[in-house]
Amino acid sequence: GMSSTVTFSHLPSRSLIALGGPDWRSFLQGLLTQDVETLADGEARFGALLTPQGRLLYDLFVVARPDGTAWLDVEAEHRAALIQRLTIYRLRAKVEIAADETTVFAAFEPERAPVLEASGAELAPPAPSSQGGAIVVRDPRLAELGWRCYGAFEATATEAEREAQKLRLGVPGPRDWGT
């Protein structure tokens, strides 16, 4: 039928780095494969952190928050190393860099056929279970992947179920880049 259930997977393998200060966009612009200067508030982009020499280090999502700050949505195991590296690169840029303990979820429709209807009709983004500063953004990689959700949501699926959905859609994970 028309109705489709939205599944929320808590993603314990992901964690956040909060970026603030007037220079965060220009600071990231020089370090990421993605354009962050044109990133709209409430939008996410998927990219990678490069060394100043251009070597790929980590893939991540840049999430521009409605309040004008940003999150980097990164692999939890690499967060400390990423914060350390960003802090080294900061130099004189006016940017604050800190770990953020907001919880990361993915919201998606498990039954959804991996083809968007010609009309482009799609579900409205899911509402947070608590409006307490929760943020929902489209997954920038592929519409069928649904949304990245940050904040207080009710998990209805495991991260493994999310991984299975990504594999069905042919979406690689960090371990598939061979870095």
ChimeraX commands (.cxc) that place a marker at each C-alpha (Angstrom):
marker #1 position 0.00,0.00,0.00 radius 0.5
marker #1 position 0.89,3.67,0.12 radius 0.5
marker #1 position 1.82,3.63,3.77 radius 0.5
marker #1 position 5.35,2.62,4.58 radius 0.5
marker #1 position 6.87,2.26,7.99 radius 0.5
marker #1 position 9.91,4.23,8.91 radius 0.5
marker #1 position 12.53,2.28,10.82 radius 0.5
marker #1 position 14.95,4.01,13.20 radius 0.5
marker #1 position 18.36,2.39,13.66 radius 0.5
marker #1 position 20.57,3.63,16.45 radius 0.5
marker #1 position 24.12,3.82,15.01 radius 0.5
marker #1 position 26.55,3.26,17.91 radius 0.5
marker #1 position 29.44,3.06,15.42 radius 0.5
marker #1 position 28.92,6.77,14.63 radius 0.5
marker #1 position 29.69,9.80,16.75 radius 0.5
marker #1 position 29.74,13.56,16.36 radius 0.5
marker #1 position 32.23,16.40,16.43 radius 0.5
marker #1 position 30.68,19.84,16.99 radius 0.5
marker #1 position 32.16,22.77,15.08 radius 0.5
marker #1 position 31.40,26.39,15.85 radius 0.5
marker #1 position 32.89,29.83,15.52 radius 0.5
marker #1 position 32.84,32.25,12.59 radius 0.5
marker #1 position 35.44,30.38,10.51 radius 0.5
marker #1 position 34.19,26.78,10.54 radius 0.5
marker #1 position 33.08,26.83,6.89 radius 0.5
marker #1 position 36.29,28.29,5.46 radius 0.5
marker #1 position 38.30,26.03,7.77 radius 0.5
marker #1 position 36.55,22.88,6.52 radius 0.5
marker #1 position 36.49,24.08,2.92 radius 0.5
marker #1 position 40.24,23.62,2.67 radius 0.5
marker #1 position 40.23,20.16,4.23 radius 0.5
marker #1 position 37.21,18.35,2.76 radius 0.5
marker #1 position 36.37,16.93,-0.65 radius 0.5
marker #1 position 32.96,18.64,-0.41 radius 0.5
marker #1 position 31.93,22.26,-0.90 radius 0.5
marker #1 position 30.81,23.47,2.54 radius 0.5
marker #1 position 30.53,27.17,1.69 radius 0.5
marker #1 position 27.22,26.48,-0.14 radius 0.5
marker #1 position 25.93,23.95,2.40 radius 0.5
marker #1 position 22.49,25.09,3.57 radius 0.5
marker #1 position 21.47,24.98,7.25 radius 0.5
marker #1 position 19.59,21.72,7.81 radius 0.5
marker #1 position 21.48,20.00,4.97 radius 0.5
marker #1 position 24.14,17.28,5.09 radius 0.5
marker #1 position 26.87,16.46,2.60 radius 0.5
marker #1 position 28.99,13.32,2.41 radius 0.5
marker #1 position 32.67,13.81,1.86 radius 0.5
marker #1 position 36.12,12.97,3.11 radius 0.5
marker #1 position 38.80,14.63,5.16 radius 0.5
marker #1 position 42.07,15.02,3.28 radius 0.5
marker #1 position 45.57,15.75,4.49 radius 0.5
marker #1 position 46.91,19.09,3.24 radius 0.5
marker #1 position 48.76,16.96,0.66 radius 0.5
marker #1 position 45.44,15.55,-0.58 radius 0.5
marker #1 position 45.52,12.03,0.88 radius 0.5
marker #1 position 42.11,10.66,1.92 radius 0.5
marker #1 position 41.94,10.04,5.66 radius 0.5
marker #1 position 38.32,9.57,6.78 radius 0.5
marker #1 position 34.92,9.78,5.17 radius 0.5
marker #1 position 32.25,11.71,7.05 radius 0.5
marker #1 position 29.04,13.70,6.84 radius 0.5
marker #1 position 29.07,17.46,7.34 radius 0.5
marker #1 position 25.76,18.53,8.86 radius 0.5
marker #1 position 24.97,22.25,8.87 radius 0.5
marker #1 position 22.79,22.79,11.92 radius 0.5
marker #1 position 19.90,25.28,11.96 radius 0.5
marker #1 position 21.71,27.42,14.56 radius 0.5
marker #1 position 24.62,28.13,12.20 radius 0.5
marker #1 position 27.04,25.61,13.70 radius 0.5
marker #1 position 27.95,22.18,12.29 radius 0.5
marker #1 position 28.42,18.55,13.14 radius 0.5
marker #1 position 30.84,16.11,11.60 radius 0.5
marker #1 position 29.20,12.67,11.68 radius 0.5
marker #1 position 32.18,10.29,11.82 radius 0.5
marker #1 position 33.13,6.73,12.72 radius 0.5
marker #1 position 33.22,6.63,16.51 radius 0.5
marker #1 position 36.55,4.79,16.58 radius 0.5
marker #1 position 38.20,7.64,14.65 radius 0.5
marker #1 position 36.64,10.59,16.44 radius 0.5
marker #1 position 39.51,11.25,18.86 radius 0.5
marker #1 position 42.09,11.09,16.05 radius 0.5
marker #1 position 39.95,13.40,13.90 radius 0.5
marker #1 position 39.57,15.97,16.69 radius 0.5
marker #1 position 43.33,15.88,17.26 radius 0.5
marker #1 position 44.05,16.37,13.54 radius 0.5
marker #1 position 41.50,19.18,13.12 radius 0.5
marker #1 position 42.97,20.91,16.18 radius 0.5
marker #1 position 46.45,20.74,14.63 radius 0.5
marker #1 position 45.14,22.19,11.34 radius 0.5
marker #1 position 43.18,24.96,13.06 radius 0.5
marker #1 position 46.13,27.39,13.39 radius 0.5
marker #1 position 44.61,30.88,13.61 radius 0.5
marker #1 position 41.13,30.00,12.34 radius 0.5
marker #1 position 38.31,31.07,14.68 radius 0.5
marker #1 position 36.72,27.64,15.06 radius 0.5
marker #1 position 35.73,25.59,18.10 radius 0.5
marker #1 position 36.13,21.81,17.85 radius 0.5
marker #1 position 34.62,19.47,20.46 radius 0.5
marker #1 position 33.20,15.99,20.90 radius 0.5
marker #1 position 29.39,16.00,21.00 radius 0.5
marker #1 position 27.46,13.16,22.64 radius 0.5
marker #1 position 24.19,13.58,20.69 radius 0.5
marker #1 position 23.00,10.15,19.51 radius 0.5
marker #1 position 23.11,9.23,15.81 radius 0.5
marker #1 position 20.27,7.35,14.11 radius 0.5
marker #1 position 19.36,6.43,10.57 radius 0.5
marker #1 position 15.68,6.49,9.56 radius 0.5
marker #1 position 14.62,4.54,6.49 radius 0.5
marker #1 position 11.82,2.55,4.92 radius 0.5
marker #1 position 12.88,-1.11,4.82 radius 0.5
marker #1 position 10.27,-2.18,2.26 radius 0.5
marker #1 position 10.99,0.66,-0.10 radius 0.5
marker #1 position 11.82,-0.44,-3.63 radius 0.5
marker #1 position 15.23,0.93,-4.59 radius 0.5
marker #1 position 13.68,3.10,-7.30 radius 0.5
marker #1 position 12.17,6.51,-6.73 radius 0.5
marker #1 position 8.79,7.08,-8.32 radius 0.5
marker #1 position 8.87,9.38,-11.35 radius 0.5
marker #1 position 6.78,11.88,-9.41 radius 0.5
marker #1 position 9.56,12.08,-6.82 radius 0.5
marker #1 position 6.92,11.58,-4.13 radius 0.5
marker #1 position 8.49,10.60,-0.85 radius 0.5
marker #1 position 7.72,10.45,2.84 radius 0.5
marker #1 position 8.04,13.60,4.87 radius 0.5
marker #1 position 11.00,13.35,7.20 radius 0.5
marker #1 position 10.18,11.54,10.42 radius 0.5
marker #1 position 9.37,13.63,13.43 radius 0.5
marker #1 position 11.73,13.34,16.40 radius 0.5
marker #1 position 10.22,11.59,19.42 radius 0.5
marker #1 position 11.36,14.61,21.41 radius 0.5
marker #1 position 11.70,18.02,19.80 radius 0.5
marker #1 position 14.53,18.82,22.18 radius 0.5
marker #1 position 16.98,20.06,19.61 radius 0.5
marker #1 position 16.74,16.94,17.45 radius 0.5
marker #1 position 17.76,17.39,13.83 radius 0.5
marker #1 position 16.71,15.33,10.80 radius 0.5
marker #1 position 18.56,15.65,7.47 radius 0.5
marker #1 position 18.29,13.76,4.17 radius 0.5
marker #1 position 21.00,11.19,3.63 radius 0.5
marker #1 position 22.95,12.96,0.86 radius 0.5
marker #1 position 24.21,9.77,-0.78 radius 0.5
marker #1 position 21.00,8.18,-2.02 radius 0.5
marker #1 position 17.33,9.03,-1.47 radius 0.5
marker #1 position 16.47,5.43,-0.55 radius 0.5
marker #1 position 18.82,5.65,2.41 radius 0.5
marker #1 position 16.34,8.01,4.07 radius 0.5
marker #1 position 17.53,10.36,6.79 radius 0.5
marker #1 position 20.30,10.92,9.29 radius 0.5
marker #1 position 18.72,11.75,12.64 radius 0.5
marker #1 position 20.46,13.33,15.61 radius 0.5
marker #1 position 18.92,13.45,19.06 radius 0.5
marker #1 position 16.29,11.56,21.03 radius 0.5
marker #1 position 14.62,8.94,18.85 radius 0.5
marker #1 position 13.15,5.53,19.63 radius 0.5
marker #1 position 15.27,2.80,18.06 radius 0.5
marker #1 position 13.19,0.19,16.19 radius 0.5
marker #1 position 16.06,-1.60,14.44 radius 0.5
marker #1 position 19.68,-2.52,14.97 radius 0.5
marker #1 position 22.67,-1.09,13.21 radius 0.5
marker #1 position 23.10,-4.50,11.53 radius 0.5
marker #1 position 19.66,-4.10,9.94 radius 0.5
marker #1 position 20.74,-0.71,8.61 radius 0.5
marker #1 position 23.92,-2.28,7.21 radius 0.5
marker #1 position 21.82,-4.94,5.46 radius 0.5
marker #1 position 19.67,-2.20,3.89 radius 0.5
marker #1 position 22.80,-0.37,2.66 radius 0.5
marker #1 position 24.15,-3.57,1.11 radius 0.5
marker #1 position 20.84,-4.21,-0.68 radius 0.5
marker #1 position 21.11,-0.70,-2.14 radius 0.5
marker #1 position 24.75,-1.22,-3.08 radius 0.5
marker #1 position 26.07,1.48,-0.75 radius 0.5
marker #1 position 29.63,0.81,0.45 radius 0.5
marker #1 position 30.81,1.49,3.97 radius 0.5
marker #1 position 34.12,2.87,5.22 radius 0.5
marker #1 position 35.63,-0.61,5.28 radius 0.5
marker #1 position 35.06,-0.91,1.54 radius 0.5
marker #1 position 37.23,2.02,0.50 radius 0.5
marker #1 position 40.42,0.06,1.10 radius 0.5
marker #1 position 42.13,2.97,2.84 radius 0.5
marker link #1:1,2 radius 0.2
marker link #1:2,3 radius 0.2
marker link #1:3,4 radius 0.2
marker link #1:4,5 radius 0.2
marker link #1:5,6 radius 0.2
marker link #1:6,7 radius 0.2
marker link #1:7,8 radius 0.2
marker link #1:8,9 radius 0.2
marker link #1:9,10 radius 0.2
marker link #1:10,11 radius 0.2
marker link #1:11,12 radius 0.2
marker link #1:12,13 radius 0.2
marker link #1:13,14 radius 0.2
marker link #1:14,15 radius 0.2
marker link #1:15,16 radius 0.2
marker link #1:16,17 radius 0.2
marker link #1:17,18 radius 0.2
marker link #1:18,19 radius 0.2
marker link #1:19,20 radius 0.2
marker link #1:20,21 radius 0.2
marker link #1:21,22 radius 0.2
marker link #1:22,23 radius 0.2
marker link #1:23,24 radius 0.2
marker link #1:24,25 radius 0.2
marker link #1:25,26 radius 0.2
marker link #1:26,27 radius 0.2
marker link #1:27,28 radius 0.2
marker link #1:28,29 radius 0.2
marker link #1:29,30 radius 0.2
marker link #1:30,31 radius 0.2
marker link #1:31,32 radius 0.2
marker link #1:32,33 radius 0.2
marker link #1:33,34 radius 0.2
marker link #1:34,35 radius 0.2
marker link #1:35,36 radius 0.2
marker link #1:36,37 radius 0.2
marker link #1:37,38 radius 0.2
marker link #1:38,39 radius 0.2
marker link #1:39,40 radius 0.2
marker link #1:40,41 radius 0.2
marker link #1:41,42 radius 0.2
marker link #1:42,43 radius 0.2
marker link #1:43,44 radius 0.2
marker link #1:44,45 radius 0.2
marker link #1:45,46 radius 0.2
marker link #1:46,47 radius 0.2
marker link #1:47,48 radius 0.2
marker link #1:48,49 radius 0.2
marker link #1:49,50 radius 0.2
marker link #1:50,51 radius 0.2
marker link #1:51,52 radius 0.2
marker link #1:52,53 radius 0.2
marker link #1:53,54 radius 0.2
marker link #1:54,55 radius 0.2
marker link #1:55,56 radius 0.2
marker link #1:56,57 radius 0.2
marker link #1:57,58 radius 0.2
marker link #1:58,59 radius 0.2
marker link #1:59,60 radius 0.2
marker link #1:60,61 radius 0.2
marker link #1:61,62 radius 0.2
marker link #1:62,63 radius 0.2
marker link #1:63,64 radius 0.2
marker link #1:64,65 radius 0.2
marker link #1:65,66 radius 0.2
marker link #1:66,67 radius 0.2
marker link #1:67,68 radius 0.2
marker link #1:68,69 radius 0.2
marker link #1:69,70 radius 0.2
marker link #1:70,71 radius 0.2
marker link #1:71,72 radius 0.2
marker link #1:72,73 radius 0.2
marker link #1:73,74 radius 0.2
marker link #1:74,75 radius 0.2
marker link #1:75,76 radius 0.2
marker link #1:76,77 radius 0.2
marker link #1:77,78 radius 0.2
marker link #1:78,79 radius 0.2
marker link #1:79,80 radius 0.2
marker link #1:80,81 radius 0.2
marker link #1:81,82 radius 0.2
marker link #1:82,83 radius 0.2
marker link #1:83,84 radius 0.2
marker link #1:84,85 radius 0.2
marker link #1:85,86 radius 0.2
marker link #1:86,87 radius 0.2
marker link #1:87,88 radius 0.2
marker link #1:88,89 radius 0.2
marker link #1:89,90 radius 0.2
marker link #1:90,91 radius 0.2
marker link #1:91,92 radius 0.2
marker link #1:92,93 radius 0.2
marker link #1:93,94 radius 0.2
marker link #1:94,95 radius 0.2
marker link #1:95,96 radius 0.2
marker link #1:96,97 radius 0.2
marker link #1:97,98 radius 0.2
marker link #1:98,99 radius 0.2
marker link #1:99,100 radius 0.2
marker link #1:100,101 radius 0.2
marker link #1:101,102 radius 0.2
marker link #1:102,103 radius 0.2
marker link #1:103,104 radius 0.2
marker link #1:104,105 radius 0.2
marker link #1:105,106 radius 0.2
marker link #1:106,107 radius 0.2
marker link #1:107,108 radius 0.2
marker link #1:108,109 radius 0.2
marker link #1:109,110 radius 0.2
marker link #1:110,111 radius 0.2
marker link #1:111,112 radius 0.2
marker link #1:112,113 radius 0.2
marker link #1:113,114 radius 0.2
marker link #1:114,115 radius 0.2
marker link #1:115,116 radius 0.2
marker link #1:116,117 radius 0.2
marker link #1:117,118 radius 0.2
marker link #1:118,119 radius 0.2
marker link #1:119,120 radius 0.2
marker link #1:120,121 radius 0.2
marker link #1:121,122 radius 0.2
marker link #1:122,123 radius 0.2
marker link #1:123,124 radius 0.2
marker link #1:124,125 radius 0.2
marker link #1:125,126 radius 0.2
marker link #1:126,127 radius 0.2
marker link #1:127,128 radius 0.2
marker link #1:128,129 radius 0.2
marker link #1:129,130 radius 0.2
marker link #1:130,131 radius 0.2
marker link #1:131,132 radius 0.2
marker link #1:132,133 radius 0.2
marker link #1:133,134 radius 0.2
marker link #1:134,135 radius 0.2
marker link #1:135,136 radius 0.2
marker link #1:136,137 radius 0.2
marker link #1:137,138 radius 0.2
marker link #1:138,139 radius 0.2
marker link #1:139,140 radius 0.2
marker link #1:140,141 radius 0.2
marker link #1:141,142 radius 0.2
marker link #1:142,143 radius 0.2
marker link #1:143,144 radius 0.2
marker link #1:144,145 radius 0.2
marker link #1:145,146 radius 0.2
marker link #1:146,147 radius 0.2
marker link #1:147,148 radius 0.2
marker link #1:148,149 radius 0.2
marker link #1:149,150 radius 0.2
marker link #1:150,151 radius 0.2
marker link #1:151,152 radius 0.2
marker link #1:152,153 radius 0.2
marker link #1:153,154 radius 0.2
marker link #1:154,155 radius 0.2
marker link #1:155,156 radius 0.2
marker link #1:156,157 radius 0.2
marker link #1:157,158 radius 0.2
marker link #1:158,159 radius 0.2
marker link #1:159,160 radius 0.2
marker link #1:160,161 radius 0.2
marker link #1:161,162 radius 0.2
marker link #1:162,163 radius 0.2
marker link #1:163,164 radius 0.2
marker link #1:164,165 radius 0.2
marker link #1:165,166 radius 0.2
marker link #1:166,167 radius 0.2
marker link #1:167,168 radius 0.2
marker link #1:168,169 radius 0.2
marker link #1:169,170 radius 0.2
marker link #1:170,171 radius 0.2
marker link #1:171,172 radius 0.2
marker link #1:172,173 radius 0.2
marker link #1:173,174 radius 0.2
marker link #1:174,175 radius 0.2
marker link #1:175,176 radius 0.2
marker link #1:176,177 radius 0.2
marker link #1:177,178 radius 0.2
marker link #1:178,179 radius 0.2
view
